[in-house]
Amino acid sequence: MATINQAQILYPIAVLVALVMLMTVLMLRERVQEMKARRIHPQKVATSTQMAGVLQNTRAADNYKNLFEMPVLFYVCCLALLALQAVTPLLLGLAWAYVALRLLHSFIHVGYNKVMHRFNVFALSALVLLVMWVLLVAHLLQRI
């Protein structure tokens, strides 16, 4: 098994965090522009329910929310791999594949938003994450 710098697992995490920051900026820009253009008072969108009923363009906000769902499991897996010094070239490659798929998912979501394209990328990213977790658990079981 090839040895690698264990800290390299932090690079895919950093790229995913950068994507979250980008979606934050896009979401805020979309909201402010729409609220100004349609003269929506901020109090009219005080809750997520009100926002969904009032705002027309919620793609960036929807994607932003997605980035705090399954990717949380990615962060935990990567940090566990780092803590256990269990990062392998395969796991690092899977981490980069996961991030690439999440980038593509976000591009589709805030771009042309074809649901089946987005779903297929999501499903593939979920599979990659599952494999990462299976490998992490296998590593843990070997340590027993």
PyMOL commands that place a pseudoatom at each C-alpha (Angstrom):
pseudoatom trace, name=CA, resn=MET, resi=1, chain=A, elem=C, hetatm=0, pos=[0.000, 0.000, 0.000]
pseudoatom trace, name=CA, resn=ALA, resi=2, chain=A, elem=C, hetatm=0, pos=[1.412, 3.366, -1.025]
pseudoatom trace, name=CA, resn=THR, resi=3, chain=A, elem=C, hetatm=0, pos=[1.882, 5.893, 1.729]
pseudoatom trace, name=CA, resn=ILE, resi=4, chain=A, elem=C, hetatm=0, pos=[0.656, 9.415, 1.281]
pseudoatom trace, name=CA, resn=ASN, resi=5, chain=A, elem=C, hetatm=0, pos=[0.619, 12.579, 3.299]
pseudoatom trace, name=CA, resn=GLN, resi=6, chain=A, elem=C, hetatm=0, pos=[-2.458, 12.054, 5.465]
pseudoatom trace, name=CA, resn=ALA, resi=7, chain=A, elem=C, hetatm=0, pos=[-3.239, 15.776, 5.488]
pseudoatom trace, name=CA, resn=GLN, resi=8, chain=A, elem=C, hetatm=0, pos=[-4.007, 15.626, 1.759]
pseudoatom trace, name=CA, resn=ILE, resi=9, chain=A, elem=C, hetatm=0, pos=[-7.537, 14.574, 2.733]
pseudoatom trace, name=CA, resn=LEU, resi=10, chain=A, elem=C, hetatm=0, pos=[-8.049, 18.176, 3.853]
pseudoatom trace, name=CA, resn=TYR, resi=11, chain=A, elem=C, hetatm=0, pos=[-7.812, 19.481, 0.270]
pseudoatom trace, name=CA, resn=PRO, resi=12, chain=A, elem=C, hetatm=0, pos=[-11.106, 17.953, -0.919]
pseudoatom trace, name=CA, resn=ILE, resi=13, chain=A, elem=C, hetatm=0, pos=[-12.721, 19.275, 2.264]
pseudoatom trace, name=CA, resn=ALA, resi=14, chain=A, elem=C, hetatm=0, pos=[-11.376, 22.757, 1.516]
pseudoatom trace, name=CA, resn=VAL, resi=15, chain=A, elem=C, hetatm=0, pos=[-12.770, 22.657, -2.021]
pseudoatom trace, name=CA, resn=LEU, resi=16, chain=A, elem=C, hetatm=0, pos=[-16.198, 21.615, -0.725]
pseudoatom trace, name=CA, resn=VAL, resi=17, chain=A, elem=C, hetatm=0, pos=[-16.082, 24.433, 1.843]
pseudoatom trace, name=CA, resn=ALA, resi=18, chain=A, elem=C, hetatm=0, pos=[-15.225, 26.841, -0.990]
pseudoatom trace, name=CA, resn=LEU, resi=19, chain=A, elem=C, hetatm=0, pos=[-18.289, 25.569, -2.860]
pseudoatom trace, name=CA, resn=VAL, resi=20, chain=A, elem=C, hetatm=0, pos=[-20.432, 26.288, 0.215]
pseudoatom trace, name=CA, resn=MET, resi=21, chain=A, elem=C, hetatm=0, pos=[-19.036, 29.828, 0.339]
pseudoatom trace, name=CA, resn=LEU, resi=22, chain=A, elem=C, hetatm=0, pos=[-19.736, 30.304, -3.378]
pseudoatom trace, name=CA, resn=MET, resi=23, chain=A, elem=C, hetatm=0, pos=[-23.333, 29.106, -2.911]
pseudoatom trace, name=CA, resn=THR, resi=24, chain=A, elem=C, hetatm=0, pos=[-23.661, 31.484, 0.050]
pseudoatom trace, name=CA, resn=VAL, resi=25, chain=A, elem=C, hetatm=0, pos=[-22.706, 34.420, -2.154]
pseudoatom trace, name=CA, resn=LEU, resi=26, chain=A, elem=C, hetatm=0, pos=[-24.980, 33.276, -5.007]
pseudoatom trace, name=CA, resn=MET, resi=27, chain=A, elem=C, hetatm=0, pos=[-27.905, 32.723, -2.639]
pseudoatom trace, name=CA, resn=LEU, resi=28, chain=A, elem=C, hetatm=0, pos=[-27.536, 36.140, -1.035]
pseudoatom trace, name=CA, resn=ARG, resi=29, chain=A, elem=C, hetatm=0, pos=[-27.125, 37.838, -4.410]
pseudoatom trace, name=CA, resn=GLU, resi=30, chain=A, elem=C, hetatm=0, pos=[-30.233, 36.126, -5.815]
pseudoatom trace, name=CA, resn=ARG, resi=31, chain=A, elem=C, hetatm=0, pos=[-32.309, 36.966, -2.751]
pseudoatom trace, name=CA, resn=VAL, resi=32, chain=A, elem=C, hetatm=0, pos=[-31.284, 40.605, -2.571]
pseudoatom trace, name=CA, resn=GLN, resi=33, chain=A, elem=C, hetatm=0, pos=[-31.760, 41.147, -6.321]
pseudoatom trace, name=CA, resn=GLU, resi=34, chain=A, elem=C, hetatm=0, pos=[-35.204, 39.544, -6.353]
pseudoatom trace, name=CA, resn=MET, resi=35, chain=A, elem=C, hetatm=0, pos=[-36.331, 41.326, -3.211]
pseudoatom trace, name=CA, resn=LYS, resi=36, chain=A, elem=C, hetatm=0, pos=[-35.200, 44.681, -4.622]
pseudoatom trace, name=CA, resn=ALA, resi=37, chain=A, elem=C, hetatm=0, pos=[-36.677, 44.058, -8.079]
pseudoatom trace, name=CA, resn=ARG, resi=38, chain=A, elem=C, hetatm=0, pos=[-40.029, 42.875, -6.708]
pseudoatom trace, name=CA, resn=ARG, resi=39, chain=A, elem=C, hetatm=0, pos=[-39.995, 45.293, -3.753]
pseudoatom trace, name=CA, resn=ILE, resi=40, chain=A, elem=C, hetatm=0, pos=[-40.352, 42.530, -1.190]
pseudoatom trace, name=CA, resn=HIS, resi=41, chain=A, elem=C, hetatm=0, pos=[-39.982, 43.723, 2.384]
pseudoatom trace, name=CA, resn=PRO, resi=42, chain=A, elem=C, hetatm=0, pos=[-37.538, 41.522, 4.353]
pseudoatom trace, name=CA, resn=GLN, resi=43, chain=A, elem=C, hetatm=0, pos=[-40.212, 40.775, 6.960]
pseudoatom trace, name=CA, resn=LYS, resi=44, chain=A, elem=C, hetatm=0, pos=[-42.314, 39.088, 4.239]
pseudoatom trace, name=CA, resn=VAL, resi=45, chain=A, elem=C, hetatm=0, pos=[-39.626, 36.367, 4.018]
pseudoatom trace, name=CA, resn=ALA, resi=46, chain=A, elem=C, hetatm=0, pos=[-38.812, 36.003, 7.704]
pseudoatom trace, name=CA, resn=THR, resi=47, chain=A, elem=C, hetatm=0, pos=[-39.258, 32.201, 7.710]
pseudoatom trace, name=CA, resn=SER, resi=48, chain=A, elem=C, hetatm=0, pos=[-38.342, 29.477, 5.236]
pseudoatom trace, name=CA, resn=THR, resi=49, chain=A, elem=C, hetatm=0, pos=[-42.045, 28.824, 4.628]
pseudoatom trace, name=CA, resn=GLN, resi=50, chain=A, elem=C, hetatm=0, pos=[-42.648, 32.470, 3.773]
pseudoatom trace, name=CA, resn=MET, resi=51, chain=A, elem=C, hetatm=0, pos=[-39.549, 32.536, 1.600]
pseudoatom trace, name=CA, resn=ALA, resi=52, chain=A, elem=C, hetatm=0, pos=[-40.697, 29.486, -0.380]
pseudoatom trace, name=CA, resn=GLY, resi=53, chain=A, elem=C, hetatm=0, pos=[-44.069, 31.113, -0.952]
pseudoatom trace, name=CA, resn=VAL, resi=54, chain=A, elem=C, hetatm=0, pos=[-42.762, 34.530, -1.965]
pseudoatom trace, name=CA, resn=LEU, resi=55, chain=A, elem=C, hetatm=0, pos=[-39.436, 34.105, -3.750]
pseudoatom trace, name=CA, resn=GLN, resi=56, chain=A, elem=C, hetatm=0, pos=[-39.415, 32.755, -7.286]
pseudoatom trace, name=CA, resn=ASN, resi=57, chain=A, elem=C, hetatm=0, pos=[-35.746, 31.828, -7.658]
pseudoatom trace, name=CA, resn=THR, resi=58, chain=A, elem=C, hetatm=0, pos=[-34.634, 29.520, -4.859]
pseudoatom trace, name=CA, resn=ARG, resi=59, chain=A, elem=C, hetatm=0, pos=[-32.130, 27.296, -6.705]
pseudoatom trace, name=CA, resn=ALA, resi=60, chain=A, elem=C, hetatm=0, pos=[-29.016, 28.643, -4.979]
pseudoatom trace, name=CA, resn=ALA, resi=61, chain=A, elem=C, hetatm=0, pos=[-30.753, 28.523, -1.589]
pseudoatom trace, name=CA, resn=ASP, resi=62, chain=A, elem=C, hetatm=0, pos=[-31.925, 24.969, -2.255]
pseudoatom trace, name=CA, resn=ASN, resi=63, chain=A, elem=C, hetatm=0, pos=[-28.415, 23.945, -3.253]
pseudoatom trace, name=CA, resn=TYR, resi=64, chain=A, elem=C, hetatm=0, pos=[-26.971, 25.686, -0.203]
pseudoatom trace, name=CA, resn=LYS, resi=65, chain=A, elem=C, hetatm=0, pos=[-29.268, 23.577, 2.001]
pseudoatom trace, name=CA, resn=ASN, resi=66, chain=A, elem=C, hetatm=0, pos=[-28.180, 20.427, 0.119]
pseudoatom trace, name=CA, resn=LEU, resi=67, chain=A, elem=C, hetatm=0, pos=[-24.572, 21.205, 0.978]
pseudoatom trace, name=CA, resn=PHE, resi=68, chain=A, elem=C, hetatm=0, pos=[-25.427, 20.840, 4.682]
pseudoatom trace, name=CA, resn=GLU, resi=69, chain=A, elem=C, hetatm=0, pos=[-27.079, 17.465, 4.317]
pseudoatom trace, name=CA, resn=MET, resi=70, chain=A, elem=C, hetatm=0, pos=[-25.109, 14.486, 2.955]
pseudoatom trace, name=CA, resn=PRO, resi=71, chain=A, elem=C, hetatm=0, pos=[-21.770, 16.362, 2.752]
pseudoatom trace, name=CA, resn=VAL, resi=72, chain=A, elem=C, hetatm=0, pos=[-21.739, 16.430, 6.557]
pseudoatom trace, name=CA, resn=LEU, resi=73, chain=A, elem=C, hetatm=0, pos=[-21.138, 12.670, 6.393]
pseudoatom trace, name=CA, resn=PHE, resi=74, chain=A, elem=C, hetatm=0, pos=[-18.284, 13.337, 3.969]
pseudoatom trace, name=CA, resn=TYR, resi=75, chain=A, elem=C, hetatm=0, pos=[-16.631, 15.773, 6.382]
pseudoatom trace, name=CA, resn=VAL, resi=76, chain=A, elem=C, hetatm=0, pos=[-16.956, 13.317, 9.266]
pseudoatom trace, name=CA, resn=CYS, resi=77, chain=A, elem=C, hetatm=0, pos=[-15.545, 10.453, 7.194]
pseudoatom trace, name=CA, resn=CYS, resi=78, chain=A, elem=C, hetatm=0, pos=[-12.567, 12.489, 5.994]
pseudoatom trace, name=CA, resn=LEU, resi=79, chain=A, elem=C, hetatm=0, pos=[-11.765, 13.787, 9.463]
pseudoatom trace, name=CA, resn=ALA, resi=80, chain=A, elem=C, hetatm=0, pos=[-12.076, 10.284, 10.915]
pseudoatom trace, name=CA, resn=LEU, resi=81, chain=A, elem=C, hetatm=0, pos=[-9.704, 8.990, 8.234]
pseudoatom trace, name=CA, resn=LEU, resi=82, chain=A, elem=C, hetatm=0, pos=[-7.235, 11.736, 9.122]
pseudoatom trace, name=CA, resn=ALA, resi=83, chain=A, elem=C, hetatm=0, pos=[-7.531, 11.103, 12.866]
pseudoatom trace, name=CA, resn=LEU, resi=84, chain=A, elem=C, hetatm=0, pos=[-6.978, 7.382, 12.360]
pseudoatom trace, name=CA, resn=GLN, resi=85, chain=A, elem=C, hetatm=0, pos=[-4.138, 7.986, 9.888]
pseudoatom trace, name=CA, resn=ALA, resi=86, chain=A, elem=C, hetatm=0, pos=[-6.100, 5.744, 7.499]
pseudoatom trace, name=CA, resn=VAL, resi=87, chain=A, elem=C, hetatm=0, pos=[-6.019, 7.864, 4.334]
pseudoatom trace, name=CA, resn=THR, resi=88, chain=A, elem=C, hetatm=0, pos=[-5.017, 5.739, 1.348]
pseudoatom trace, name=CA, resn=PRO, resi=89, chain=A, elem=C, hetatm=0, pos=[-4.601, 6.735, -2.290]
pseudoatom trace, name=CA, resn=LEU, resi=90, chain=A, elem=C, hetatm=0, pos=[-7.940, 5.008, -3.009]
pseudoatom trace, name=CA, resn=LEU, resi=91, chain=A, elem=C, hetatm=0, pos=[-9.751, 6.933, -0.279]
pseudoatom trace, name=CA, resn=LEU, resi=92, chain=A, elem=C, hetatm=0, pos=[-8.161, 10.189, -1.352]
pseudoatom trace, name=CA, resn=GLY, resi=93, chain=A, elem=C, hetatm=0, pos=[-9.278, 9.494, -4.928]
pseudoatom trace, name=CA, resn=LEU, resi=94, chain=A, elem=C, hetatm=0, pos=[-12.799, 8.726, -3.727]
pseudoatom trace, name=CA, resn=ALA, resi=95, chain=A, elem=C, hetatm=0, pos=[-12.825, 11.966, -1.726]
pseudoatom trace, name=CA, resn=TRP, resi=96, chain=A, elem=C, hetatm=0, pos=[-11.879, 13.940, -4.837]
pseudoatom trace, name=CA, resn=ALA, resi=97, chain=A, elem=C, hetatm=0, pos=[-14.507, 12.047, -6.857]
pseudoatom trace, name=CA, resn=TYR, resi=98, chain=A, elem=C, hetatm=0, pos=[-17.143, 12.927, -4.264]
pseudoatom trace, name=CA, resn=VAL, resi=99, chain=A, elem=C, hetatm=0, pos=[-16.186, 16.607, -4.370]
pseudoatom trace, name=CA, resn=ALA, resi=100, chain=A, elem=C, hetatm=0, pos=[-16.181, 16.629, -8.178]
pseudoatom trace, name=CA, resn=LEU, resi=101, chain=A, elem=C, hetatm=0, pos=[-19.667, 15.115, -8.193]
pseudoatom trace, name=CA, resn=ARG, resi=102, chain=A, elem=C, hetatm=0, pos=[-20.910, 17.674, -5.647]
pseudoatom trace, name=CA, resn=LEU, resi=103, chain=A, elem=C, hetatm=0, pos=[-19.471, 20.467, -7.794]
pseudoatom trace, name=CA, resn=LEU, resi=104, chain=A, elem=C, hetatm=0, pos=[-21.275, 19.033, -10.815]
pseudoatom trace, name=CA, resn=HIS, resi=105, chain=A, elem=C, hetatm=0, pos=[-24.486, 18.653, -8.781]
pseudoatom trace, name=CA, resn=SER, resi=106, chain=A, elem=C, hetatm=0, pos=[-24.300, 22.307, -7.753]
pseudoatom trace, name=CA, resn=PHE, resi=107, chain=A, elem=C, hetatm=0, pos=[-23.553, 23.429, -11.323]
pseudoatom trace, name=CA, resn=ILE, resi=108, chain=A, elem=C, hetatm=0, pos=[-26.624, 21.559, -12.565]
pseudoatom trace, name=CA, resn=HIS, resi=109, chain=A, elem=C, hetatm=0, pos=[-28.788, 22.752, -9.663]
pseudoatom trace, name=CA, resn=VAL, resi=110, chain=A, elem=C, hetatm=0, pos=[-28.072, 26.468, -10.037]
pseudoatom trace, name=CA, resn=GLY, resi=111, chain=A, elem=C, hetatm=0, pos=[-27.652, 26.230, -13.804]
pseudoatom trace, name=CA, resn=TYR, resi=112, chain=A, elem=C, hetatm=0, pos=[-30.024, 24.462, -16.147]
pseudoatom trace, name=CA, resn=ASN, resi=113, chain=A, elem=C, hetatm=0, pos=[-31.543, 22.379, -13.297]
pseudoatom trace, name=CA, resn=LYS, resi=114, chain=A, elem=C, hetatm=0, pos=[-32.494, 19.228, -15.199]
pseudoatom trace, name=CA, resn=VAL, resi=115, chain=A, elem=C, hetatm=0, pos=[-33.816, 17.086, -12.354]
pseudoatom trace, name=CA, resn=MET, resi=116, chain=A, elem=C, hetatm=0, pos=[-32.805, 13.662, -13.690]
pseudoatom trace, name=CA, resn=HIS, resi=117, chain=A, elem=C, hetatm=0, pos=[-29.271, 14.855, -14.450]
pseudoatom trace, name=CA, resn=ARG, resi=118, chain=A, elem=C, hetatm=0, pos=[-29.042, 16.259, -10.946]
pseudoatom trace, name=CA, resn=PHE, resi=119, chain=A, elem=C, hetatm=0, pos=[-30.495, 13.071, -9.452]
pseudoatom trace, name=CA, resn=ASN, resi=120, chain=A, elem=C, hetatm=0, pos=[-28.042, 10.819, -11.298]
pseudoatom trace, name=CA, resn=VAL, resi=121, chain=A, elem=C, hetatm=0, pos=[-25.075, 12.874, -10.094]
pseudoatom trace, name=CA, resn=PHE, resi=122, chain=A, elem=C, hetatm=0, pos=[-26.509, 12.888, -6.565]
pseudoatom trace, name=CA, resn=ALA, resi=123, chain=A, elem=C, hetatm=0, pos=[-26.972, 9.101, -6.618]
pseudoatom trace, name=CA, resn=LEU, resi=124, chain=A, elem=C, hetatm=0, pos=[-23.425, 8.555, -7.847]
pseudoatom trace, name=CA, resn=SER, resi=125, chain=A, elem=C, hetatm=0, pos=[-22.043, 10.873, -5.160]
pseudoatom trace, name=CA, resn=ALA, resi=126, chain=A, elem=C, hetatm=0, pos=[-24.033, 8.938, -2.533]
pseudoatom trace, name=CA, resn=LEU, resi=127, chain=A, elem=C, hetatm=0, pos=[-22.517, 5.698, -3.811]
pseudoatom trace, name=CA, resn=VAL, resi=128, chain=A, elem=C, hetatm=0, pos=[-18.995, 7.131, -3.630]
pseudoatom trace, name=CA, resn=LEU, resi=129, chain=A, elem=C, hetatm=0, pos=[-19.649, 8.293, -0.073]
pseudoatom trace, name=CA, resn=LEU, resi=130, chain=A, elem=C, hetatm=0, pos=[-21.024, 4.887, 0.874]
pseudoatom trace, name=CA, resn=VAL, resi=131, chain=A, elem=C, hetatm=0, pos=[-17.859, 3.212, -0.428]
pseudoatom trace, name=CA, resn=MET, resi=132, chain=A, elem=C, hetatm=0, pos=[-15.762, 5.643, 1.606]
pseudoatom trace, name=CA, resn=TRP, resi=133, chain=A, elem=C, hetatm=0, pos=[-17.691, 4.745, 4.745]
pseudoatom trace, name=CA, resn=VAL, resi=134, chain=A, elem=C, hetatm=0, pos=[-17.474, 0.999, 4.047]
pseudoatom trace, name=CA, resn=LEU, resi=135, chain=A, elem=C, hetatm=0, pos=[-13.694, 1.332, 3.700]
pseudoatom trace, name=CA, resn=LEU, resi=136, chain=A, elem=C, hetatm=0, pos=[-13.504, 3.386, 6.902]
pseudoatom trace, name=CA, resn=VAL, resi=137, chain=A, elem=C, hetatm=0, pos=[-15.520, 0.801, 8.849]
pseudoatom trace, name=CA, resn=ALA, resi=138, chain=A, elem=C, hetatm=0, pos=[-13.415, -2.004, 7.352]
pseudoatom trace, name=CA, resn=HIS, resi=139, chain=A, elem=C, hetatm=0, pos=[-10.317, -0.204, 8.591]
pseudoatom trace, name=CA, resn=LEU, resi=140, chain=A, elem=C, hetatm=0, pos=[-11.843, 0.104, 12.052]
pseudoatom trace, name=CA, resn=LEU, resi=141, chain=A, elem=C, hetatm=0, pos=[-12.722, -3.590, 12.127]
pseudoatom trace, name=CA, resn=GLN, resi=142, chain=A, elem=C, hetatm=0, pos=[-9.144, -4.509, 11.211]
pseudoatom trace, name=CA, resn=ARG, resi=143, chain=A, elem=C, hetatm=0, pos=[-7.915, -2.584, 14.243]
pseudoatom trace, name=CA, resn=ILE, resi=144, chain=A, elem=C, hetatm=0, pos=[-9.979, -4.659, 16.671]
for i in range(1, 144): cmd.bond("trace and resi %d" % i, "trace and resi %d" % (i + 1))
show_as sticks, trace
zoom trace
